[in-house]
Amino acid sequence: MGLPGLTLMARYIRADDFQIRSQAASERERDIDLGYVIQSGPLAGLGFRLRNVMYRGSDTTDVDENRVLITYTFNIW
């Protein structure tokens, strides 16, 4: 897309046919990450990521999460 440092990740996980307390169960999770890492200048290596998570289970509590992650990468050697 012509924008170095921009990343997008999407993941969908589904599990069926297992048991919780002797009852048939299923669950599913969807994760989406959108991130950007500054490429140059005094803040080079500083990254920001937005994460959205949706979890649904037949015998568990449903979870919806939005997270903001801030990272910094630097060379040790």
N, C-alpha and C positions, 0 to 999 in steps of 0.2 A: 504494500500500500504506500510505499515511499516514506514511511515514518519509522526510522530506526529506533529501537528500544521499546516499541509497542508490542504487547503480546496478548493473545486471547486463548483461553483454554476452556473447553466444555467437556463435561463427563457425565454419563448416565449409568447408574448401576442398579440392577434389579436382581432380587433373590426370591425364589419361589420354592414351594414344596419342602419346607423344613418345619420343625415343631417347637413350640414354646408351651411349656406346661401341658404336654400331650394334646395340643390343638394345632391344626394346620395354620401356618403363618406365611406371610410374605412381606417384603419391604422394598423400597426403592429410594434412590437418592440422586439428585441432580445438582451439580456444582458448576458455577461459571466464574472464571477469574478474568479480569481485565487489568492489565498492568502496563506501566511505563517506567523506564529507567533513563535518567538524564545521561546523555552521551558525552558531553564535553563541558568545559568550564570548571569553576571551583566546586560545583556540586555534582560533578561527574560520579556516577555510581549510586546516586541516591534514587531509590525506586519507590513507587507507589502502586498498590494493588487494591482493587475492589473485588470482594468475593461475596457471592450470593449462593447460599446453600438451602436446598429444600429436601427434607427427609420425611417420608411417610411410611408407617408400618402398620400392619393389621392388628398387632397386639401391643403396640408401644405408643408413646407420646409423639405427636407430629412436631417437627422442628423446622422453623424458618429462621435463617441467620443472614445478616449483612455485616461484613467486616471490612475495615480499612487497615491495610498493613503497610508499614513504612519500613524499608530496608536500606542498608548502606553496604556496599561491597568495596573492599579495599585490599590492596596487595600487602601481604605480610613480609615477603622477601623482595 
